[in-house]
C-alpha cells in the first residue's frame, strides 16, 4: 500500500499560511505544485487554492480533509514563482494567502470566472476535399442553386490549407447570403465548429524604429555591459531627455534575440500608454501590455501566454506585473525607479515593485537595470558603494537645452492682491503668451477633487471617513465628500453635525477647481484634466494623451500621473501650483519626492 500523499495548499485568506489536505488516490498522478485545487474550508463551499508542495508520509495528529477536485492538469504557476510568493510573504510580513489575492488575476481565482473567446469557423466536409468530388459538387450547385454555388466558390478561394474559413469573413463579402450559407451547412457540404481565439491584439512592428545611439548613449550602453560582467544590477543615472529609452530598447532587443523574456516596469498607467506606443513600433508582436485597465479575460490570456509560450516576449506593465509567471526571464528594466507609485500601501502585501523585481531577477539569474534622472537615495547609495553598477548619462539627446525655472511668490501676490484665482500674475502672463503663440501648457497640482477639505467655520469640525479616519475631500462634480483611501462617498452636510450651525465651507483647492478657474480665465482655451476621477473608462488615458499630442488640447491639468516621464513636443510651459506643500508633506521622503 502506498504512503498517503498530502498537499500544502495556499488559500486566499489572511489568518494562516498554508493548510494541509489529503490527495485522493485518483489525483496522485495528476496533481503537481502550481495547480489549482478545490478544497473544503470551514464547512463552506469549496474554496479555490494553489498547491504549494506535496509530501509523502507526512505524520499529523489530526484528521485531514480530502482535496475535492483538481482544476488544472497543467500548473498555472512555476516553482520559481511559488518561491517568489514565499519571499514576498516573508520580506513584507504578510500571509502567503494575501500574496495570492494580490498576484493571481481575478479570472484564475475561481473555476469558471474565465471564459474563452470563440468564433465560428467553417470547414469543408471531407467528402468534397478531392478535386474530382469538389468539381462535381460545384457543377451540381451551378445549375440548381446559383447563390450556394457562388458562396462555395468564394469559400474555396479563401480557404486555408486545412479547408477552413472564418464565418464572419465569408459573410463580410458583398452579396454573401446567410440563407445560402445555412443551406450549405444543412446539406453537410460545410461544417461549423467553434474555435478558441485570443483577445490579445497583435501589435505590428516597424523594423526601422530602433534609433541610432548618440556617442553619449553608446558609451553608456557599453558601460552597462561592462558592469554586468561582475554585477547583475546597474543604475542608469540619466538626466531628463538623455535618451534612456533608446538604451533600454537596444538591451531588450539583445535579450529577446536570445529567446528570453523581458519585464519592463513603469510607475503609472499614463506613462504605460505613451511608452507602449513607442515600444510596440520596435517590438510589435513580441510585446504584451499589462495593467489594471486590461479586462479580466485579457489578463488570464496574458498569464497563460507568458507561462506557456516558448518564444521571446517583452512584458510592459505597472507594479503588479512582477507577479506574472515568467519562465525564461533574462532582463528586468525598472524605469523611473525612484517613483513612489511602485510602493503598494494598502492592502497587504505592502510590497515595493522595484525591490520585488530585483529579487525576481535574482531568482531567474537575470540582469536588471534601474533608470532615473533623480534616483532614490537607497539605489544611488548602493551604486556609489559598488553594490550596483553606476552609469551616468549627463548629455541630453541632440543637446536639448534645460528649461528656464521661474519662482513665483504666492504670498507676495496675495499681499498685493494680484492673485487671479490660484494663479500668480507671472503664471497668468506666461500662459497668455503661450496660448497666443499656439503652444501648449501643462499645470501640475497633486490634489484631486475640488477642495482639499471641508470644515465648519464656527467650531472647526471636519468630516472624516468612518472606515479610514482621514479627512474627506470635496468633489463638486459629484456634489459629494469622498475618501481618497477607500473611495467611499458621503453626502455634504447642510449644517455642522457638531454645533448645528450652517457654516460649512471648503478650503484649499484641487484639480477640479483649477480646471474651473482655467475655463473662466481662458474661455477660448481647450482644457482637459488628467486624474483618477476622470479616467474611469479603459481607453480614457490613451485618448486624453493622444488628444494632447495632436494639439486638440491647449492646457492639461493633472496630478502626479502627469509627471511620470510623458513626452510632448509642443509644450512650452509647465506650471507647478503650490510647490511648497509637496515639500512639507507628512512623509519622511517629502524632500526626495
C-alpha positions as semicolon CSV with decimal commas, in nm:
position;residue;x (nm);y (nm);z (nm)
1;X;0,000;0,000;0,000
2;X;0,139;0,340;-0,100
3;X;0,200;0,606;0,163
4;X;-0,064;0,879;0,175
5;X;0,014;1,191;-0,027
6;X;-0,060;1,530;0,127
7;X;-0,063;1,877;-0,027
8;X;0,021;2,214;0,122
9;X;-0,242;2,447;-0,024
10;X;-0,228;2,828;-0,042
11;X;-0,570;2,980;0,021
12;X;-0,681;3,344;-0,025
13;X;-0,708;3,406;0,349
14;X;-0,511;3,617;0,595
15;X;-0,545;3,406;0,911
16;X;-0,292;3,130;0,829
17;X;-0,007;3,028;0,599
18;X;-0,082;2,706;0,408
19;X;-0,331;2,434;0,502
20;X;-0,264;2,062;0,456
21;X;-0,505;1,835;0,267
22;X;-0,506;1,470;0,170
23;X;-0,466;1,394;-0,201
24;X;-0,724;1,135;-0,318
25;X;-0,577;0,827;-0,484
26;X;-0,727;0,916;-0,824
27;X;-0,542;1,251;-0,828
28;X;-0,195;1,124;-0,727
29;X;-0,060;1,101;-1,082
30;X;-0,203;1,434;-1,197
31;X;-0,153;1,679;-0,912
32;X;0,159;1,898;-0,903
33;X;0,281;2,214;-0,729
34;X;0,131;2,519;-0,900
35;X;-0,200;2,351;-0,986
36;X;-0,530;2,496;-0,867
37;X;-0,747;2,275;-0,647
38;X;-1,087;2,296;-0,478
39;X;-1,075;2,225;-0,105
40;X;-1,322;2,240;0,187
41;X;-1,271;2,529;0,428
42;X;-1,472;2,594;0,747
43;X;-1,769;2,399;0,619
44;X;-1,827;2,646;0,337
45;X;-1,847;2,575;-0,033
46;X;-1,527;2,450;-0,196
47;X;-1,252;2,713;-0,190
48;X;-1,001;2,765;-0,471
49;X;-0,638;2,721;-0,368
50;X;-0,292;2,668;-0,516
51;X;-0,080;2,362;-0,438
52;X;0,241;2,485;-0,276
53;X;0,412;2,150;-0,215
54;X;0,345;1,776;-0,197
55;X;0,459;1,543;0,083
56;X;0,454;1,166;0,123
57;X;0,401;1,000;0,461
58;X;0,351;1,330;0,644
59;X;0,255;1,250;1,002
60;X;-0,011;1,471;1,162
61;X;-0,208;1,423;1,482
62;X;-0,540;1,526;1,333
63;X;-0,768;1,403;1,057
64;X;-0,700;1,556;0,716
65;X;-0,973;1,657;0,474
66;X;-0,957;1,544;0,111
67;X;-0,899;1,771;-0,186
68;X;-1,236;1,787;-0,363
69;X;-1,119;1,847;-0,718
70;X;-0,817;1,926;-0,932
71;X;-0,889;2,229;-1,151
72;X;-0,574;2,223;-1,369
73;X;-0,399;1,932;-1,537
74;X;-0,109;2,168;-1,609
75;X;0,025;2,401;-1,333
76;X;-0,069;2,769;-1,368
77;X;0,244;2,869;-1,174
78;X;0,612;2,778;-1,192
79;X;0,822;2,663;-0,897
80;X;1,021;2,988;-0,919
81;X;0,700;3,186;-0,891
82;X;0,596;2,996;-0,579
83;X;0,938;3,072;-0,426
84;X;0,886;3,438;-0,517
85;X;0,549;3,441;-0,337
86;X;0,715;3,292;-0,028
87;X;0,981;3,563;-0,035
88;X;0,718;3,840;-0,070
89;X;0,524;3,700;0,227
90;X;0,838;3,674;0,441
91;X;1,000;4,006;0,347
92;X;0,683;4,215;0,367
93;X;0,548;4,037;0,678
94;X;0,216;3,909;0,546
95;X;0,048;3,577;0,482
96;X;0,111;3,398;0,155
97;X;-0,267;3,392;0,100
98;X;-0,259;3,773;0,088
99;X;0,012;3,747;-0,178
100;X;-0,211;3,510;-0,372
101;X;-0,502;3,757;-0,357
102;X;-0,282;4,035;-0,498
103;X;-0,093;3,827;-0,753
104;X;-0,348;3,599;-0,913
105;X;-0,574;3,752;-1,183
106;X;-0,944;3,753;-1,091
107;X;-1,015;3,513;-1,375
108;X;-0,797;3,246;-1,211
109;X;-0,939;3,285;-0,860
110;X;-1,247;3,075;-0,934
111;X;-1,304;2,774;-1,153
112;X;-1,544;2,928;-1,402
113;X;-1,459;3,302;-1,396
114;X;-1,260;3,294;-1,720
115;X;-1,450;3,237;-2,043
116;X;-1,253;3,163;-2,357
117;X;-1,348;3,370;-2,661
118;X;-1,466;3,163;-2,955
119;X;-1,559;3,226;-3,315
120;X;-1,738;3,020;-3,578
121;X;-1,512;2,854;-3,833
122;X;-1,639;2,685;-4,149
123;X;-1,486;2,355;-4,265
124;X;-1,533;2,186;-4,600
125;X;-1,668;1,836;-4,546
126;X;-1,401;1,564;-4,608
127;X;-1,640;1,415;-4,869
128;X;-1,567;1,708;-5,103
129;X;-1,197;1,773;-5,049
130;X;-1,073;1,578;-5,352
131;X;-1,053;1,774;-5,674
132;X;-1,297;1,544;-5,855
133;X;-1,568;1,544;-5,586
134;X;-1,537;1,920;-5,544
135;X;-1,577;1,986;-5,918
136;X;-1,883;1,760;-5,935
137;X;-2,037;1,945;-5,639
138;X;-1,975;2,286;-5,798
139;X;-2,126;2,172;-6,128
140;X;-2,436;2,042;-5,948
141;X;-2,485;2,365;-5,749
142;X;-2,422;2,588;-6,053
143;X;-2,726;2,450;-6,227
144;X;-2,955;2,407;-5,924
145;X;-2,856;2,667;-5,658
146;X;-2,672;2,967;-5,801
147;X;-2,625;3,156;-5,470
148;X;-2,491;2,846;-5,297
149;X;-2,253;2,791;-5,588
150;X;-2,119;3,149;-5,569
151;X;-2,075;3,130;-5,191
152;X;-1,895;2,794;-5,209
153;X;-1,669;2,929;-5,483
154;X;-1,574;3,220;-5,257
155;X;-1,515;2,981;-4,970
156;X;-1,275;2,775;-5,183
157;X;-1,086;3,088;-5,292
158;X;-1,043;3,195;-4,928
159;X;-0,980;2,859;-4,760
160;X;-0,662;2,773;-4,573
161;X;-0,465;2,452;-4,611
162;X;-0,698;2,296;-4,352
163;X;-1,002;2,384;-4,570
164;X;-1,124;2,642;-4,316
165;X;-1,260;2,999;-4,337
166;X;-1,386;3,225;-4,058
167;X;-1,764;3,251;-4,087
168;X;-1,753;3,626;-4,023
169;X;-1,500;3,677;-4,305
170;X;-1,714;3,489;-4,555
171;X;-2,029;3,684;-4,466
172;X;-1,846;4,017;-4,491
173;X;-1,818;3,980;-4,868
174;X;-2,064;4,164;-5,091
175;X;-2,374;3,964;-5,187
176;X;-2,294;3,691;-4,933
177;X;-2,621;3,522;-4,845
178;X;-2,677;3,390;-4,490
179;X;-2,958;3,175;-4,633
180;X;-2,722;3,020;-4,889
181;X;-2,468;2,952;-4,615
182;X;-2,733;2,784;-4,399
183;X;-2,832;2,565;-4,694
184;X;-2,469;2,455;-4,749
185;X;-2,442;2,368;-4,379
186;X;-2,776;2,180;-4,377
187;X;-2,662;1,974;-4,677
188;X;-2,342;1,878;-4,494
189;X;-2,120;2,049;-4,752
190;X;-1,984;2,294;-4,494
191;X;-1,945;2,221;-4,124
192;X;-1,937;2,475;-3,839
193;X;-1,712;2,448;-3,537
194;X;-1,633;2,685;-3,251
195;X;-1,265;2,772;-3,229
196;X;-1,088;2,949;-2,942
197;X;-0,931;3,284;-3,036
198;X;-0,715;3,522;-2,840
199;X;-0,844;3,855;-2,713
200;X;-0,491;3,997;-2,722
201;X;-0,417;4,240;-3,001
202;X;-0,130;4,150;-3,232
203;X;0,093;4,457;-3,243
204;X;0,276;4,543;-3,563
205;X;0,645;4,631;-3,554
206;X;0,847;4,870;-3,768
207;X;1,196;4,723;-3,803
208;X;1,345;5,065;-3,872
209;X;1,223;5,225;-3,548
210;X;1,533;5,133;-3,345
211;X;1,719;5,465;-3,343
212;X;2,092;5,508;-3,382
213;X;2,251;5,578;-3,045
214;X;2,435;5,905;-2,992
215;X;2,803;5,885;-2,883
216;X;2,700;5,951;-2,520
217;X;2,430;5,682;-2,535
218;X;2,672;5,439;-2,699
219;X;2,922;5,497;-2,419
220;X;2,653;5,438;-2,153
221;X;2,541;5,123;-2,335
222;X;2,896;4,983;-2,331
223;X;2,943;5,072;-1,963
224;X;2,623;4,884;-1,870
225;X;2,758;4,570;-2,037
226;X;3,091;4,615;-1,859
227;X;2,918;4,638;-1,521
228;X;2,708;4,332;-1,600
229;X;3,027;4,129;-1,623
230;X;3,061;4,149;-1,243
231;X;2,722;4,277;-1,116
232;X;2,366;4,181;-1,201
233;X;2,213;4,524;-1,128
234;X;2,307;4,854;-1,291
235;X;2,175;5,205;-1,218
236;X;2,146;5,429;-1,524
237;X;2,152;5,785;-1,390
238;X;2,049;5,987;-1,693
239;X;1,925;6,343;-1,699
240;X;1,581;6,413;-1,844
241;X;1,567;6,383;-2,225
242;X;1,900;6,199;-2,234
243;X;1,751;5,908;-2,428
244;X;1,744;5,631;-2,168
245;X;1,457;5,457;-2,351
246;X;1,674;5,408;-2,661
247;X;1,936;5,236;-2,447
248;X;1,672;5,015;-2,286
249;X;1,539;4,923;-2,631
250;X;1,884;4,816;-2,752
251;X;1,936;4,598;-2,443
252;X;1,587;4,447;-2,473
253;X;1,650;4,363;-2,840
254;X;1,960;4,165;-2,742
255;X;1,781;3,965;-2,472
256;X;1,485;3,885;-2,699
257;X;1,732;3,761;-2,961
258;X;1,839;3,502;-2,701
259;X;1,477;3,376;-2,688
260;X;1,426;3,508;-2,336
261;X;1,162;3,719;-2,162
262;X;1,192;4,084;-2,051
263;X;0,996;4,272;-1,785
264;X;0,977;4,650;-1,838
265;X;0,825;4,821;-1,534
266;X;0,666;5,166;-1,546
267;X;0,519;5,353;-1,247
268;X;0,186;5,471;-1,392
269;X;-0,075;5,359;-1,645
270;X;-0,048;5,703;-1,808
271;X;0,320;5,652;-1,882
272;X;0,249;5,295;-1,993
273;X;0,012;5,427;-2,260
274;X;0,264;5,662;-2,420
275;X;0,567;5,438;-2,375
276;X;0,395;5,140;-2,534
277;X;0,322;5,347;-2,844
278;X;0,698;5,384;-2,887
279;X;0,794;5,030;-2,790
280;X;0,533;4,848;-2,998
281;X;0,676;5,010;-3,312
282;X;1,003;4,834;-3,230
283;X;0,892;4,501;-3,080
284;X;0,538;4,459;-3,216
285;X;0,405;4,102;-3,175
286;X;0,675;4,017;-2,920
287;X;0,520;4,261;-2,671
288;X;0,240;4,242;-2,411
289;X;0,095;4,536;-2,213
290;X;-0,028;4,454;-1,862
291;X;-0,209;4,696;-1,629
292;X;-0,534;4,744;-1,438
293;X;-0,729;4,862;-1,743
294;X;-0,690;4,521;-1,909
295;X;-1,005;4,311;-1,882
296;X;-1,022;4,006;-1,656
297;X;-1,016;3,768;-1,953
298;X;-0,727;3,951;-2,120
299;X;-0,519;3,919;-1,802
300;X;-0,580;3,544;-1,789
301;X;-0,478;3,505;-2,153
302;X;-0,161;3,707;-2,094
303;X;-0,085;3,491;-1,790
304;X;-0,111;3,172;-1,996
305;X;0,089;3,315;-2,285
306;X;0,377;3,418;-2,056
307;X;0,370;3,077;-1,885
308;X;0,340;2,860;-2,195
309;X;0,491;3,044;-2,492
310;X;0,841;2,934;-2,592
311;X;0,934;3,242;-2,794
312;X;1,086;3,577;-2,689
313;X;0,848;3,811;-2,506
314;X;0,856;4,168;-2,372
315;X;0,606;4,248;-2,096
316;X;0,545;4,619;-2,031
317;X;0,343;4,695;-1,722
318;X;0,291;4,858;-1,386
319;X;0,388;4,722;-1,044
320;X;0,151;4,422;-1,046
321;X;0,345;4,284;-1,346
322;X;0,608;4,143;-1,109
323;X;0,361;3,865;-1,022
324;X;0,333;3,733;-1,379
325;X;0,453;3,372;-1,435
326;X;0,784;3,430;-1,612
327;X;0,974;3,115;-1,707
328;X;1,277;3,246;-1,900
329;X;1,329;3,595;-1,761
330;X;1,651;3,745;-1,896
331;X;1,621;4,117;-1,817
332;X;1,427;4,346;-1,582
333;X;1,404;4,719;-1,660
334;X;1,267;4,948;-1,387
335;X;1,213;5,290;-1,544
336;X;1,172;5,595;-1,316
337;X;1,289;5,369;-1,033
338;X;1,254;5,646;-0,773
339;X;0,876;5,674;-0,815
340;X;0,664;5,621;-0,504
341;X;0,394;5,463;-0,726
342;X;0,596;5,141;-0,719
343;X;0,513;5,107;-0,349
344;X;0,186;4,936;-0,255
345;X;0,050;5,087;0,065
346;X;-0,284;4,910;0,111
347;X;-0,379;4,629;0,131
348;X;-0,114;4,367;0,208
349;X;0,127;4,270;0,065
350;X;0,277;4,618;0,105
351;X;0,549;4,546;-0,147
352;X;0,779;4,776;-0,342
353;X;0,774;4,666;-0,706
354;X;1,131;4,783;-0,768
355;X;1,273;4,571;-0,487
356;X;1,046;4,280;-0,571
357;X;1,153;4,297;-0,937
358;X;1,520;4,285;-0,836
359;X;1,456;3,971;-0,629
360;X;1,261;3,821;-0,921
361;X;1,559;3,889;-1,149
362;X;1,792;3,725;-0,896
363;X;1,575;3,412;-0,880
364;X;1,582;3,385;-1,260
365;X;1,957;3,467;-1,282
366;X;1,860;3,766;-1,498
367;X;2,018;4,109;-1,534
368;X;1,846;4,425;-1,408
369;X;1,871;4,792;-1,494
370;X;1,728;5,078;-1,287
371;X;1,677;5,408;-1,467
372;X;1,610;5,757;-1,334
373;X;1,703;6,122;-1,369
374;X;1,661;6,154;-0,991
375;X;1,748;5,815;-0,836
376;X;1,615;5,714;-0,497
377;X;1,866;5,763;-0,217
378;X;1,887;5,390;-0,145
379;X;1,959;5,297;-0,508
380;X;2,211;5,577;-0,554
381;X;2,387;5,484;-0,229
382;X;2,415;5,119;-0,334
383;X;2,554;5,228;-0,670
384;X;2,809;5,462;-0,508
385;X;2,915;5,183;-0,271
386;X;2,975;4,948;-0,564
387;X;2,689;4,709;-0,491
388;X;2,522;4,817;-0,817
389;X;2,691;4,928;-1,134
390;X;2,662;5,305;-1,191
391;X;2,639;5,463;-1,536
392;X;2,597;5,840;-1,572
393;X;2,435;5,990;-1,881
394;X;2,476;6,365;-1,842
395;X;2,422;6,483;-2,200
396;X;2,069;6,546;-2,325
397;X;1,975;6,388;-2,657
398;X;2,058;6,619;-2,950
399;X;2,181;6,878;-2,697
400;X;1,828;6,983;-2,595
401;X;1,854;7,277;-2,357
402;X;1,730;7,257;-1,999
403;X;1,418;7,466;-1,931
404;X;1,430;7,801;-1,754
405;X;1,291;7,782;-1,399
406;X;1,096;8,083;-1,267
407;X;0,994;8,109;-0,900
408;X;0,671;8,299;-0,833
409;X;0,598;8,419;-0,478
410;X;0,233;8,342;-0,395
411;X;0,246;8,528;-0,063
412;X;0,373;8,842;-0,236
413;X;0,094;8,816;-0,494
414;X;-0,162;8,775;-0,214
415;X;-0,021;9,075;-0,026
416;X;-0,051;9,291;-0,337
417;X;-0,394;9,139;-0,414
418;X;-0,267;9,031;-0,757
419;X;-0,360;8,663;-0,729
420;X;-0,602;8,551;-1,002
421;X;-0,790;8,253;-0,851
422;X;-0,491;8,033;-0,756
423;X;-0,257;8,174;-1,026
424;X;0,018;8,434;-0,980
425;X;0,046;8,720;-1,234
426;X;0,371;8,564;-1,362
427;X;0,198;8,236;-1,443
428;X;-0,104;8,409;-1,600
429;X;0,119;8,622;-1,826
430;X;0,318;8,319;-1,941
431;X;0,001;8,117;-2,005
432;X;-0,143;8,403;-2,214
433;X;0,178;8,426;-2,417
434;X;0,181;8,051;-2,484
435;X;-0,183;8,040;-2,591
436;X;-0,133;8,336;-2,826
437;X;0,166;8,157;-2,981
438;X;-0,035;7,837;-3,029
439;X;0,175;7,646;-2,777
440;X;0,060;7,402;-2,510
441;X;0,063;7,423;-2,130
442;X;0,081;7,164;-1,853
443;X;-0,023;7,251;-1,497
444;X;0,065;7,013;-1,214
445;X;-0,124;7,008;-0,885
446;X;-0,108;6,693;-0,675
447;X;-0,453;6,719;-0,520
448;X;-0,760;6,589;-0,695
449;X;-1,113;6,694;-0,613
450;X;-1,246;7,049;-0,585
451;X;-1,127;7,144;-0,235
452;X;-0,874;6,978;-0,007
453;X;-1,101;6,977;0,296
454;X;-1,441;7,095;0,418
455;X;-1,493;7,214;0,775
456;X;-1,720;7,424;0,995
457;X;-1,614;7,788;1,023
458;X;-1,777;7,811;1,366
459;X;-1,630;7,510;1,554
460;X;-1,371;7,370;1,305
461;X;-1,545;7,031;1,282
462;X;-1,411;6,835;0,983
463;X;-1,584;6,531;0,828
464;X;-1,376;6,212;0,836
465;X;-1,417;5,874;0,668
466;X;-1,588;5,625;0,900
467;X;-1,363;5,346;0,774
468;X;-1,025;5,516;0,736
469;X;-1,048;5,808;0,982
470;X;-0,897;6,053;0,732
471;X;-1,042;6,393;0,626
472;X;-1,280;6,377;0,330
473;X;-1,221;6,570;0,008
474;X;-1,493;6,784;-0,152
475;X;-1,582;6,689;-0,512
476;X;-1,800;6,948;-0,682
477;X;-1,882;6,744;-0,995
478;X;-2,043;6,463;-0,794
479;X;-2,154;6,701;-0,516
480;X;-2,011;6,470;-0,252
481;X;-1,736;6,420;0,002
482;X;-1,501;6,138;-0,089
483;X;-1,237;5,934;0,091
484;X;-0,925;5,912;-0,125
485;X;-0,815;5,596;0,055
486;X;-1,114;5,363;0,022
487;X;-1,321;5,561;-0,232
488;X;-1,634;5,579;-0,016
489;X;-1,862;5,878;-0,081
490;X;-2,066;6,079;0,171
491;X;-2,337;6,346;0,125
492;X;-2,242;6,706;0,203
493;X;-2,397;6,810;0,537
494;X;-2,624;7,115;0,519
495;X;-2,524;7,209;0,872
496;X;-2,247;7,114;1,110
497;X;-2,330;6,790;1,300
498;X;-2,119;6,915;1,591
499;X;-2,251;7,267;1,657
500;X;-2,561;7,271;1,436
501;X;-2,462;7,593;1,254
502;X;-2,495;7,619;0,875
503;X;-2,134;7,731;0,847
504;X;-1,975;7,453;0,639
505;X;-1,709;7,582;0,399
506;X;-1,440;7,433;0,175
507;X;-1,070;7,517;0,200
508;X;-0,778;7,464;-0,035
509;X;-0,813;7,364;-0,398
510;X;-0,780;7,055;-0,615
511;X;-0,760;6,984;-0,987
512;X;-1,138;7,026;-1,030
513;X;-1,118;7,385;-0,906
514;X;-0,808;7,456;-1,117
515;X;-0,994;7,334;-1,426
516;X;-1,293;7,556;-1,341
517;X;-1,067;7,860;-1,293
518;X;-0,893;7,798;-1,627
519;X;-1,227;7,787;-1,811
520;X;-1,318;8,123;-1,656
521;X;-0,978;8,279;-1,721
522;X;-0,929;8,147;-2,076
523;X;-1,279;8,069;-2,212
524;X;-1,145;8,003;-2,563
525;X;-0,880;7,755;-2,449
526;X;-0,937;7,381;-2,470
527;X;-0,874;7,250;-2,119
528;X;-0,851;6,887;-2,006
529;X;-0,796;6,726;-1,668
530;X;-0,594;6,413;-1,602
531;X;-0,654;6,244;-1,269
532;X;-0,814;5,922;-1,146
533;X;-1,156;6,091;-1,112
534;X;-1,195;6,136;-1,487
535;X;-1,009;5,829;-1,615
536;X;-1,260;5,555;-1,534
537;X;-1,305;5,417;-1,884
538;X;-1,048;5,178;-2,023
539;X;-0,917;5,389;-2,310
540;X;-0,966;5,729;-2,143
541;X;-0,597;5,781;-2,065
542;X;-0,484;5,687;-2,414
543;X;-0,744;5,917;-2,572
544;X;-0,651;6,208;-2,346
545;X;-0,279;6,170;-2,421
546;X;-0,346;6,129;-2,793
547;X;-0,559;6,446;-2,800
548;X;-0,282;6,640;-2,628
549;X;-0,016;6,501;-2,864
550;X;-0,229;6,604;-3,163
551;X;-0,277;6,955;-3,016
552;X;-0,651;6,910;-2,969
553;X;-0,599;7,029;-2,609
554;X;-0,433;7,358;-2,512
555;X;-0,399;7,321;-2,134
556;X;-0,363;6,993;-1,946
557;X;-0,406;6,999;-1,568
558;X;-0,324;6,687;-1,370
559;X;-0,197;6,510;-1,061
560;X;0,120;6,303;-1,016
561;X;0,037;6,070;-1,306
562;X;0,112;6,369;-1,530
563;X;0,476;6,379;-1,413
564;X;0,576;6,021;-1,494
565;X;0,802;6,076;-1,792
566;X;0,543;6,177;-2,050
567;X;0,692;6,339;-2,359
568;X;0,506;6,607;-2,559
569;X;0,661;6,804;-2,845
570;X;0,460;7,127;-2,830
571;X;0,463;7,206;-2,457
572;X;0,620;7,545;-2,391
573;X;0,518;7,597;-2,027
574;X;0,488;7,374;-1,721
575;X;0,340;7,525;-1,405
576;X;0,367;7,365;-1,061
577;X;0,097;7,500;-0,830
578;X;0,165;7,535;-0,457
579;X;0,502;7,361;-0,484
580;X;0,578;7,427;-0,116
581;X;0,301;7,194;0,000
582;X;0,478;6,897;-0,159
583;X;0,796;6,975;0,037
584;X;0,606;6,981;0,367
585;X;0,401;6,662;0,347
586;X;0,392;6,430;0,647
587;X;0,628;6,190;0,471
588;X;0,993;6,133;0,553
589;X;1,060;6,123;0,177
590;X;0,884;6,454;0,108
591;X;1,201;6,641;0,005
592;X;1,316;6,345;-0,205
593;X;0,980;6,320;-0,382
